[in-house]
Amino acid sequence: MTLGLGIPSDVPREGMFPGTHLHILAVDDEPTVLEVLATCLRAEGHSIEICNSGSDALSRFVAGAWDLVITDRSMPGMDGFQLARAIKQMAPSTPVVLMTGMTAAIPMNE
């Protein structure tokens, strides 16, 4: 049996990817999305804080030290693009991942 990506299930989970335990800020206006994301990332040993708005995330970002920010692209108020821009102005080296479940909004090249 495998865990995905061809990794056998008998390989110990802890220490599988040494040095990758990150302090992550996750942002989405959908609580279910945040719950699934947080569960998956915590299972890999990461520390994760969740926010349900861009403005809340920006306040928490300023108050903390983050290895990574994962944010929904489309949210009411401050959207993911605005949040990413603000974070990059304050901390250009902090990686920001934009995600969305709204595939109809993504232009497709043919």
All heavy atoms as an XYZ file, in Angstrom:
810
protein
N       0.842     -1.183      0.000
C       0.000      0.000      0.000
C       0.889      1.249      0.000
O       1.951      1.257      0.600
C      -0.874     -0.015      1.262
C      -1.861      1.089      1.312
S      -3.022      0.717      2.647
C      -3.308      2.321      3.240
N       0.430      2.306     -0.687
C       1.207      3.544     -0.720
C       0.404      4.692     -0.149
O      -0.819      4.670     -0.088
C       1.640      3.906     -2.151
O       0.471      4.156     -2.923
C       2.481      2.817     -2.773
N       1.132      5.729      0.288
C       0.516      6.934      0.831
C       0.245      7.960     -0.258
O      -0.286      9.013      0.004
C       1.445      7.569      1.876
C       1.773      6.705      3.086
C       2.846      7.374      3.921
C       0.528      6.477      3.910
N       0.606      7.696     -1.456
C       0.537      8.670     -2.537
C       1.949      9.007     -2.968
O       2.898      8.837     -2.210
N       2.104      9.432     -4.181
C       3.409      9.759     -4.747
C       4.354      8.565     -4.708
O       5.562      8.712     -4.701
C       4.048     10.945     -4.019
C       3.252     12.249     -4.054
C       3.941     13.297     -3.217
C       3.070     12.735     -5.476
N       3.797      7.346     -4.630
C       4.622      6.152     -4.653
C       5.363      5.864     -3.366
O       6.265      5.040     -3.336
N       5.023      6.532     -2.256
C       5.698      6.317     -0.980
C       5.019      5.156     -0.264
O       3.825      5.215      0.016
C       5.652      7.583     -0.095
C       6.330      8.743     -0.821
C       6.295      7.319      1.253
C       6.104     10.087     -0.178
N       5.746      4.088      0.043
C       5.137      2.950      0.734
C       4.592      3.355      2.100
O       5.181      4.197      2.780
C       6.293      1.953      0.889
C       7.339      2.405     -0.062
C       7.150      3.873     -0.257
N       3.480      2.755      2.508
C       2.848      3.106      3.771
C       3.668      2.677      4.979
O       3.449      3.167      6.079
C       1.448      2.502      3.859
O       1.530      1.096      3.759
N       4.624      1.777      4.816
C       5.432      1.342      5.952
C       6.626      2.271      6.219
O       7.347      2.102      7.182
C       5.911     -0.096      5.776
C       6.761     -0.295      4.527
O       6.770      0.596      3.653
O       7.401     -1.353      4.428
N       6.807      3.303      5.385
C       7.848      4.299      5.639
C       7.357      5.197      6.763
O       6.231      5.700      6.716
C       8.131      5.158      4.373
C       9.046      6.323      4.696
C       8.709      4.290      3.275
N       8.174      5.390      7.816
C       7.728      6.245      8.919
C       7.389      7.642      8.421
O       8.134      8.232      7.647
C       8.941      6.293      9.862
C       9.831      5.186      9.426
C       9.517      4.894      7.990
N       6.251      8.164      8.851
C       5.805      9.489      8.399
C       6.697     10.588      8.956
O       7.035     11.520      8.258
C       4.352      9.742      8.819
C       3.351      8.783      8.259
C       3.014      9.013      6.816
N       2.712     10.372      6.516
C       1.651     10.807      5.882
N       0.741      9.965      5.503
N       1.475     12.063      5.603
N       7.034     10.507     10.237
C       7.864     11.547     10.833
C       9.266     11.467     10.260
O       9.839     10.396     10.138
C       7.895     11.397     12.348
C       6.558     11.746     12.975
C       6.614     11.742     14.479
O       7.599     12.270     15.028
O       5.680     11.216     15.078
N       9.803     12.583      9.890
C      11.145     12.616      9.360
C      11.249     12.191      7.905
O      12.334     12.069      7.383
N      10.100     11.958      7.253
C      10.122     11.532      5.864
C      10.740     12.618      4.982
O      11.446     12.337      4.035
C       8.700     11.212      5.398
C       8.657     10.441      4.104
S       7.086      9.620      3.812
C       5.906     10.929      3.886
N      10.462     13.872      5.306
C      11.027     15.017      4.596
C      11.694     15.921      5.624
O      11.123     16.925      6.028
C       9.937     15.770      3.828
C       9.213     14.914      2.833
C       7.934     14.450      3.103
C       9.811     14.564      1.642
C       7.264     13.655      2.184
C       9.141     13.765      0.721
C       7.872     13.314      0.993
N      12.898     15.580      6.085
C      13.540     16.334      7.158
C      13.723     17.810      6.804
O      14.020     18.146      5.662
C      14.883     15.646      7.344
C      15.051     14.722      6.208
C      13.726     14.539      5.543
N      13.525     18.646      7.807
C      13.738     20.068      7.638
C      12.601     20.805      6.957
O      12.747     21.954      6.584
N      11.462     20.165      6.790
C      10.363     20.823      6.086
C       9.179     21.158      6.987
O       8.086     21.342      6.509
C       9.865     19.956      4.915
O       9.404     18.714      5.434
C      10.935     19.756      3.876
N       9.399     21.211      8.287
C       8.299     21.552      9.194
C       8.168     23.073      9.238
O       9.004     23.764      9.789
C       8.528     20.934     10.560
C       8.633     19.444     10.470
N       7.558     18.655     10.127
C       9.673     18.618     10.616
C       7.941     17.396     10.091
N       9.225     17.347     10.377
N       7.120     23.562      8.604
C       6.955     24.996      8.382
C       5.891     25.599      9.290
O       4.965     24.912      9.724
C       6.545     25.233      6.922
C       7.475     24.665      5.858
C       6.864     24.864      4.475
C       8.842     25.305      5.942
N       6.012     26.901      9.514
C       4.988     27.674     10.209
C       4.177     28.369      9.106
O       4.679     29.272      8.428
C       5.646     28.679     11.142
C       4.686     29.345     12.065
N       4.891     30.600     12.543
C       3.514     28.941     12.609
C       3.896     30.948     13.328
N       3.047     29.948     13.386
N       2.929     27.914      8.916
C       2.127     28.304      7.757
C       0.897     29.083      8.186
O       0.207     28.708      9.134
C       1.689     27.048      6.967
C       2.918     26.250      6.515
C       0.800     27.432      5.789
C       2.587     24.882      5.947
N       0.602     30.142      7.437
C      -0.625     30.912      7.599
C      -1.529     30.554      6.428
O      -1.156     30.733      5.272
C      -0.307     32.408      7.593
C      -1.464     33.361      7.828
C      -2.100     33.142      9.199
C      -0.996     34.813      7.700
N      -2.711     30.007      6.728
C      -3.664     29.601      5.693
C      -4.893     30.495      5.763
O      -5.421     30.751      6.843
C      -4.067     28.143      5.877
N      -5.357     30.945      4.587
C      -6.446     31.916      4.526
C      -7.489     31.464      3.512
O      -7.167     31.190      2.354
C      -5.916     33.309      4.091
C      -6.987     34.368      4.283
C      -4.632     33.665      4.810
N      -8.735     31.386      3.948
C      -9.846     31.058      3.045
C     -11.137     31.451      3.743
O     -11.241     31.334      4.964
C      -9.861     29.566      2.706
C     -10.653     29.273      1.441
O     -11.844     29.646      1.387
O     -10.091     28.678      0.513
N     -12.105     31.913      2.990
C     -13.392     32.273      3.569
C     -14.324     31.071      3.709
O     -15.418     31.199      4.240
C     -14.067     33.401      2.773
C     -14.299     33.037      1.325
O     -13.463     32.339      0.726
O     -15.332     33.463      0.776
N     -13.872     29.907      3.263
C     -14.661     28.669      3.381
C     -14.084     27.824      4.521
O     -12.989     27.266      4.387
C     -14.614     27.875      2.073
C     -15.298     28.554      0.918
C     -16.816     28.589      1.083
O     -17.377     27.695      1.754
O     -17.421     29.524      0.540
N     -14.812     27.691      5.639
C     -14.290     26.936      6.786
C     -13.924     25.489      6.462
O     -12.942     24.968      6.985
C     -15.434     26.986      7.809
C     -16.284     28.136      7.390
C     -16.119     28.281      5.910
N     -14.677     24.841      5.597
C     -14.384     23.448      5.255
C     -13.047     23.325      4.538
O     -12.275     22.400      4.802
C     -15.514     22.856      4.385
O     -16.745     23.012      5.077
C     -15.282     21.399      4.102
N     -12.768     24.247      3.653
C     -11.485     24.239      2.939
C     -10.337     24.399      3.928
O      -9.340     23.676      3.879
C     -11.434     25.338      1.855
C     -10.043     25.460      1.258
C     -12.473     25.071      0.779
N     -10.491     25.340      4.859
C      -9.449     25.552      5.869
C      -9.247     24.318      6.731
O      -8.116     23.946      7.055
C      -9.804     26.746      6.755
C      -9.564     28.118      6.159
C     -10.097     29.196      7.090
C      -8.091     28.343      5.880
N     -10.332     23.668      7.108
C     -10.247     22.469      7.947
C      -9.479     21.352      7.239
O      -8.590     20.727      7.824
C     -11.652     21.990      8.312
C     -11.678     20.782      9.212
C     -13.091     20.343      9.536
O     -13.987     21.196      9.635
O     -13.282     19.126      9.685
N      -9.796     21.114      5.967
C      -9.110     20.069      5.207
C      -7.638     20.420      5.016
O      -6.747     19.582      5.222
C      -9.800     19.838      3.840
C      -8.963     18.940      2.948
C     -11.191     19.253      4.047
N      -7.365     21.652      4.637
C      -5.988     22.099      4.433
C      -5.179     21.967      5.719
O      -4.066     21.428      5.717
C      -5.982     23.543      3.920
C      -4.638     24.152      3.578
C      -3.938     23.363      2.475
C      -4.823     25.607      3.165
N      -5.734     22.449      6.825
C      -5.030     22.387      8.111
C      -4.777     20.944      8.531
O      -3.686     20.607      9.005
C      -5.836     23.126      9.182
N      -5.751     20.082      8.352
C      -5.590     18.671      8.720
C      -4.462     18.026      7.929
O      -3.609     17.326      8.497
C      -6.911     17.905      8.494
O      -7.922     18.479      9.332
C      -6.760     16.430      8.809
N      -4.436     18.267      6.632
C      -3.392     17.688      5.778
C      -2.006     18.209      6.145
O      -1.049     17.435      6.253
C      -3.680     17.983      4.311
S      -5.116     17.127      3.664
N      -1.885     19.493      6.362
C      -0.584     20.078      6.665
C      -0.101     19.693      8.059
O       1.086     19.428      8.259
C      -0.635     21.590      6.501
C      -0.813     22.062      5.057
C      -1.088     23.558      5.005
C       0.396     21.710      4.215
N      -1.007     19.638      9.028
C      -0.613     19.215     10.379
C      -0.169     17.754     10.383
O       0.739     17.378     11.117
C      -1.761     19.439     11.357
C      -1.939     20.896     11.703
C      -3.026     21.117     12.734
N      -3.178     22.540     12.982
C      -4.333     23.194     12.915
N      -5.467     22.553     12.642
N      -4.371     24.492     13.138
N      -0.808     16.929      9.556
C      -0.429     15.514      9.466
C       1.004     15.361      8.970
O       1.663     14.363      9.266
C      -1.389     14.765      8.541
N       1.497     16.342      8.237
C       2.880     16.326      7.753
C       3.840     17.003      8.726
O       5.013     17.176      8.420
C       2.955     16.997      6.377
C       2.257     16.223      5.290
C       2.860     14.836      5.071
O       4.093     14.681      5.193
O       2.093     13.905      4.786
N       3.328     17.426      9.887
C       4.184     18.003     10.919
C       4.330     19.505     10.886
O       5.130     20.070     11.627
N       3.553     20.169     10.041
C       3.641     21.626      9.957
C       2.784     22.284     11.029
O       1.772     21.739     11.462
C       3.188     22.117      8.582
C       3.974     21.523      7.465
N       5.317     21.796      7.271
C       3.629     20.646      6.492
C       5.750     21.128      6.224
N       4.747     20.412      5.734
N       3.178     23.470     11.429
C       2.397     24.307     12.335
C       1.566     25.236     11.452
O       2.114     25.899     10.571
C       3.350     25.120     13.216
O       2.651     26.137     13.894
N       0.261     25.271     11.675
C      -0.602     26.060     10.799
C      -1.594     26.867     11.614
O      -2.146     26.389     12.590
C      -1.323     25.166      9.764
C      -2.158     25.995      8.802
C      -2.140     24.102     10.430
C      -2.595     25.241      7.574
N      -1.759     28.116     11.220
C      -2.800     28.974     11.773
C      -3.739     29.313     10.632
O      -3.300     29.503      9.494
C      -2.219     30.258     12.362
C      -1.585     30.042     13.715
C      -1.266     31.343     14.402
O      -2.095     32.281     14.388
O      -0.153     31.419     14.942
N      -5.014     29.386     10.942
C      -6.007     29.649      9.907
C      -6.689     30.991     10.138
O      -6.869     31.421     11.269
C      -7.043     28.511      9.808
C      -7.765     28.303     11.130
C      -6.369     27.223      9.355
C      -8.898     27.296     11.069
N      -7.041     31.635      9.033
C      -7.751     32.914      9.043
C      -8.862     32.822      8.007
O      -8.688     32.201      6.968
C      -6.831     34.061      8.648
S      -5.410     34.263      9.704
N      -9.972     33.491      8.285
C     -11.080     33.439      7.326
C     -11.238     34.711      6.512
O     -12.229     34.867      5.813
C     -12.383     33.064      8.025
C     -12.792     34.085      9.068
O     -12.153     35.122      9.196
N     -13.826     33.787      9.807
N     -10.258     35.611      6.589
C     -10.320     36.819      5.759
C      -8.915     37.340      5.502
O      -7.987     37.088      6.279
C     -11.156     37.911      6.445
O     -10.443     38.468      7.533
N      -8.785     38.088      4.422
C      -7.502     38.684      4.089
C      -7.038     39.684      5.127
O      -5.864     39.718      5.485
N      -7.966     40.493      5.645
C      -7.572     41.511      6.628
C      -7.112     40.871      7.935
O      -6.137     41.315      8.539
C      -8.714     42.498      6.871
O      -9.873     41.825      7.312
N      -7.786     39.799      8.371
C      -7.361     39.066      9.567
C      -5.975     38.461      9.330
O      -5.095     38.525     10.181
C      -8.383     37.982      9.911
C      -8.021     37.202     11.168
O      -7.379     37.765     12.083
O      -8.389     36.005     11.241
N      -5.772     37.883      8.158
C      -4.487     37.269      7.826
C      -3.367     38.305      7.830
O      -2.268     38.032      8.323
C      -4.572     36.581      6.470
N      -3.635     39.476      7.289
C      -2.611     40.521      7.253
C      -2.217     40.932      8.669
O      -1.027     41.089      8.969
C      -3.101     41.720      6.446
C      -2.050     42.738      6.060
C      -0.880     42.105      5.322
C      -2.687     43.831      5.213
N      -3.191     41.056      9.552
C      -2.897     41.394     10.957
C      -2.044     40.310     11.605
O      -1.083     40.605     12.313
C      -4.197     41.551     11.753
O      -4.923     42.642     11.279
N      -2.384     39.056     11.372
C      -1.615     37.951     11.952
C      -0.229     37.856     11.324
O       0.738     37.517     11.992
C      -2.347     36.634     11.793
C      -3.544     36.543     12.693
C      -4.042     35.143     12.775
N      -5.395     35.138     13.301
C      -6.073     34.040     13.525
N      -5.546     32.860     13.240
N      -7.298     34.099     14.002
N      -0.135     38.152     10.034
C       1.161     38.109      9.365
C       2.109     39.118      9.998
O       3.266     38.789     10.282
C       1.013     38.384      7.867
C       2.320     38.265      7.142
C       2.781     37.023      6.734
C       3.105     39.379      6.886
C       4.004     36.891      6.090
C       4.321     39.266      6.253
C       4.775     38.015      5.841
N       1.632     40.318     10.229
C       2.463     41.372     10.813
C       2.919     40.976     12.217
O       4.044     41.270     12.614
C       1.676     42.709     10.845
C       2.396     43.757     11.665
C       1.433     43.210      9.437
N       2.074     40.285     12.951
C       2.367     39.930     14.339
C       3.213     38.667     14.495
O       3.630     38.346     15.607
C       1.061     39.759     15.112
N       3.483     37.949     13.411
C       4.182     36.673     13.545
C       5.327     36.518     12.572
O       5.664     37.433     11.818
N       5.911     35.329     12.607
C       6.980     34.958     11.676
C       6.486     33.731     10.919
O       6.180     32.715     11.529
C       8.259     34.645     12.431
N       6.422     33.821      9.586
C       5.808     32.780      8.767
C       6.775     32.274      7.724
O       7.506     33.048      7.115
C       4.548     33.332      8.088
C       3.613     33.906      9.093
C       3.503     35.222      9.453
C       2.699     33.192      9.921
N       2.572     35.353     10.446
C       2.059     34.123     10.759
C       2.356     31.845     10.035
C       1.097     33.754     11.684
C       1.392     31.478     10.959
C       0.773     32.427     11.770
N       6.738     30.960      7.490
C       7.540     30.361      6.437
C       6.800     30.348      5.106
O       7.420     30.315      4.044
C       7.908     28.912      6.797
C       8.748     28.840      8.039
O       9.761     29.568      8.109
O       8.399     28.064      8.954
N       5.469     30.366      5.181
C       4.644     30.225      3.981
C       3.254     30.759      4.263
O       2.734     30.595      5.372
C       4.554     28.740      3.599
C       3.609     28.326      2.471
C       4.066     28.901      1.131
C       3.506     26.804      2.404
N       2.652     31.386      3.260
C       1.246     31.804      3.327
C       0.517     31.120      2.181
O       0.975     31.164      1.032
C       1.090     33.338      3.225
C      -0.387     33.733      3.216
C       1.834     34.031      4.357
N      -0.598     30.472      2.491
C      -1.460     29.862      1.474
C      -2.791     30.581      1.567
O      -3.409     30.628      2.631
C      -1.661     28.357      1.729
C      -0.318     27.630      1.746
C      -2.592     27.762      0.676
C      -0.410     26.172      2.167
N      -3.238     31.167      0.457
C      -4.467     31.944      0.501
C      -5.390     31.650     -0.676
O      -4.937     31.364     -1.786
C      -4.161     33.461      0.548
O      -5.396     34.192      0.628
C      -3.386     33.935     -0.652
N      -6.667     31.729     -0.399
C      -7.670     31.644     -1.449
C      -7.524     32.879     -2.325
O      -7.216     33.974     -1.852
C      -9.062     31.605     -0.808
C     -10.184     31.417     -1.801
O      -9.923     31.052     -2.968
O     -11.356     31.628     -1.419
N      -7.723     32.696     -3.577
C      -7.608     33.795     -4.532
C      -8.824     34.719     -4.474
O      -8.707     35.936     -4.582
C      -7.485     33.184     -5.927
C      -6.986     34.122     -6.964
C      -6.884     33.396     -8.262
N      -7.931     33.924     -9.121
C      -8.054     33.650    -10.386
N      -7.230     32.824    -10.973
N      -8.991     34.187    -11.100
N      -9.993     34.143     -4.291
C     -11.236     34.922     -4.342
C     -11.920     34.905     -2.983
O     -12.447     33.884     -2.546
C     -12.154     34.312     -5.406
O     -13.386     34.998     -5.436
N     -11.882     36.061     -2.309
C     -12.542     36.220     -1.009
C     -13.181     37.595     -0.972
O     -12.698     38.518     -1.625
C     -11.524     36.119      0.138
C     -10.828     34.794      0.267
S      -9.660     34.766      1.657
C      -8.353     35.853      1.043
N     -14.250     37.750     -0.193
C     -14.841     39.083     -0.044
C     -13.878     40.004      0.720
O     -13.034     39.530      1.478
C     -16.119     38.829      0.757
C     -15.951     37.494      1.387
C     -14.972     36.731      0.554
N     -14.004     41.287      0.497
C     -13.099     42.227      1.150
C     -11.744     42.177      0.484
O     -11.619     42.332     -0.727
N     -10.713     41.901      1.256
C      -9.365     41.785      0.715
C      -9.215     40.399      0.090
O      -9.276     39.388      0.773
C      -8.323     41.963      1.824
C      -6.890     41.785      1.341
S      -5.669     41.914      2.668
C      -5.591     43.680      2.834
N      -8.995     40.363     -1.236
C      -8.855     39.062     -1.897
C      -7.411     38.567     -1.794
O      -6.535     39.243     -1.254
C      -9.352     39.104     -3.342
C      -8.507     39.964     -4.272
O      -7.318     40.208     -3.983
O      -9.034     40.381     -5.320
N      -7.175     37.381     -2.306
C      -5.854     36.769     -2.212
C      -4.763     37.539     -2.923
O      -3.626     37.590     -2.459
N      -5.098     38.150     -4.063
C      -4.104     38.951     -4.787
C      -3.676     40.154     -3.952
O      -2.493     40.473     -3.871
C      -4.653     39.433     -6.132
C      -4.783     38.347     -7.162
C      -6.022     38.031     -7.685
C      -3.678     37.639     -7.613
C      -6.153     37.036     -8.640
C      -3.796     36.644     -8.565
C      -5.044     36.340     -9.083
N      -4.646     40.829     -3.341
C      -4.334     41.997     -2.515
C      -3.500     41.586     -1.303
O      -2.541     42.268     -0.940
C      -5.619     42.692     -2.071
C      -6.384     43.314     -3.217
C      -7.806     43.699     -2.828
O      -8.484     42.990     -2.078
N      -8.266     44.826     -3.352
N      -3.874     40.475     -0.693
C      -3.117     39.977      0.457
C      -1.687     39.630      0.046
O      -0.733     40.012      0.725
C      -3.815     38.756      1.059
C      -3.095     38.074      2.215
C      -2.906     39.027      3.385
C      -3.850     36.825      2.641
N      -1.530     38.933     -1.061
C      -0.198     38.551     -1.534
C       0.659     39.785     -1.800
O       1.845     39.820     -1.428
C      -0.309     37.692     -2.793
N       0.083     40.799     -2.430
C       0.836     42.032     -2.704
C       1.307     42.684     -1.402
O       2.451     43.129     -1.295
C      -0.015     43.013     -3.498
C      -0.044     42.715     -4.969
C      -0.738     43.847     -5.758
N      -1.385     43.277     -6.904
C      -2.686     43.005     -7.020
N      -3.505     43.283     -6.041
N      -3.172     42.470     -8.112
N       0.400     42.769     -0.419
C       0.750     43.395      0.861
C       1.857     42.608      1.571
O       2.797     43.196      2.110
C      -0.488     43.487      1.753
N       1.754     41.294      1.555
C       2.780     40.457      2.188
C       4.118     40.626      1.481
O       5.160     40.767      2.121
C       2.335     38.977      2.204
C       1.207     38.809      3.228
C       3.505     38.038      2.490
C       0.508     37.471      3.176
N       4.100     40.622      0.157
C       5.343     40.758     -0.611
C       5.993     42.123     -0.401
O       7.216     42.244     -0.468
C       5.093     40.497     -2.103
C       4.848     39.040     -2.409
C       6.068     38.217     -2.043
C       5.971     36.799     -2.491
N       7.194     36.045     -2.228
N       5.208     43.158     -0.144
C       5.780     44.472      0.145
C       6.496     44.465      1.489
O       7.539     45.076      1.651
C       4.700     45.553      0.139
C       4.231     45.911     -1.245
C       3.116     46.946     -1.231
O       2.531     47.254     -0.197
N       2.815     47.487     -2.403
N       5.923     43.734      2.465
C       6.512     43.678      3.804
C       7.642     42.666      3.904
O       8.626     42.901      4.609
C       5.440     43.324      4.840
C       4.432     44.409      5.065
S       3.272     43.947      6.354
C       2.250     42.777      5.478
N       7.478     41.530      3.244
C       8.432     40.424      3.365
C       8.578     39.742      2.005
O       7.965     38.706      1.754
C       7.956     39.440      4.419
N       9.365     40.323      1.110
C       9.472     39.811     -0.258
C       9.907     38.351     -0.378
O       9.570     37.688     -1.344
C      10.511     40.724     -0.911
C      10.604     41.924     -0.048
C      10.185     41.512      1.318
N      10.623     37.833      0.607
C      11.101     36.458      0.506
C      10.099     35.420      1.023
O      10.330     34.222      0.879
C      12.431     36.300      1.252
O      12.236     36.529      2.635
N       8.988     35.863      1.597
C       7.983     34.919      2.096
C       7.182     34.361      0.923
O       6.548     35.110      0.180
C       7.018     35.601      3.090
O       7.766     36.106      4.184
C       5.979     34.609      3.596
N       7.198     33.036      0.728
C       6.407     32.447     -0.357
C       4.911     32.581     -0.078
O       4.465     32.402      1.053
C       6.814     30.970     -0.351
C       8.014     30.873      0.513
C       7.997     32.050      1.436
N       4.162     32.903     -1.123
C       2.702     33.000     -1.033
C       2.120     32.116     -2.131
O       2.451     32.276     -3.309
C       2.199     34.454     -1.209
C       0.683     34.507     -1.145
C       2.820     35.371     -0.148
N       1.260     31.194     -1.738
C       0.577     30.308     -2.681
C      -0.869     30.773     -2.794
O      -1.568     30.902     -1.796
C       0.618     28.841     -2.197
C      -0.204     27.950     -3.116
C       2.045     28.346     -2.081
N      -1.287     31.051     -4.025
C      -2.681     31.421     -4.293
C      -3.411     30.185     -4.795
O      -2.919     29.498     -5.693
C      -2.748     32.524     -5.347
C      -2.267     33.892     -4.875
C      -1.794     34.713     -6.045
C      -3.368     34.601     -4.131
N      -4.579     29.909     -4.225
C      -5.372     28.756     -4.659
C      -6.808     29.199     -4.895
O      -7.243     30.225     -4.386
C      -5.316     27.643     -3.612
C      -5.925     28.009     -2.289
S      -5.839     26.638     -1.139
C      -6.729     27.363      0.243
N      -7.524     28.411     -5.675
C      -8.932     28.694     -5.904
C      -9.656     27.420     -6.300
O      -9.046     26.507     -6.864
C      -9.142     29.772     -6.992
O     -10.538     30.088     -7.065
C      -8.656     29.288     -8.349
N     -10.919     27.377     -5.986
C     -11.773     26.291     -6.430
C     -12.660     26.734     -7.564
O     -13.469     25.973     -8.099
N     -12.501     27.977     -7.969
C     -13.348     28.556     -9.027
C     -12.638     28.426    -10.369
O     -12.096     29.397    -10.891
C     -13.649     30.020     -8.699
C     -14.403     30.196     -7.399
S     -14.674     31.927     -6.965
C     -15.567     32.500     -8.378
N     -12.641     27.248    -10.934
C     -11.914     27.016    -12.172
C     -12.477     27.797    -13.354
O     -11.752     28.086    -14.300
C     -11.869     25.517    -12.517
O     -13.214     25.034    -12.602
C     -11.102     24.740    -11.474
N     -13.740     28.168    -13.300
C     -14.327     28.940    -14.390
C     -13.703     30.318    -14.486
O     -13.711     30.939    -15.547
C     -15.833     29.051    -14.199
N     -13.114     30.803    -13.401
C     -12.509     32.130    -13.384
C     -11.071     32.139    -13.901
O     -10.485     33.185    -14.097
C     -12.532     32.685    -11.963
N     -10.508     30.961    -14.153
C      -9.120     30.876    -14.623
C      -9.110     30.790    -16.139
O      -9.673     29.863    -16.715
C      -8.414     29.643    -14.024
C      -8.409     29.736    -12.498
C      -6.989     29.521    -14.565
C      -7.894     28.486    -11.822
N      -8.474     31.755    -16.819
C      -8.401     31.682    -18.282
C      -7.586     30.470    -18.712
O      -6.543     30.165    -18.154
C      -7.701     32.963    -18.682
C      -7.404     33.719    -17.454
C      -7.807     32.901    -16.278
N      -8.072     29.755    -19.689
C      -7.391     28.565    -20.198
C      -6.824     28.877    -21.574
O      -7.516     29.416    -22.425
C      -8.363     27.390    -20.296
C      -9.053     27.042    -18.975
S      -7.918     26.553    -17.692
C      -7.603     24.894    -18.196
N      -5.552     28.554    -21.764
C      -4.933     28.719    -23.081
C      -5.275     27.507    -23.926
O      -5.165     26.385    -23.479
C      -3.417     28.850    -22.960
C      -3.028     30.126    -22.255
O      -3.766     31.094    -22.276
N      -1.881     30.118    -21.617
N      -5.672     27.735    -25.143
C      -6.010     26.615    -26.020
C      -4.905     26.364    -26.996
O      -4.164     27.146    -27.392
C      -7.305     26.900    -26.750
C      -8.464     26.977    -25.765
C      -9.795     27.188    -26.458
O     -10.100     28.313    -26.816
O     -10.497     26.201    -26.661
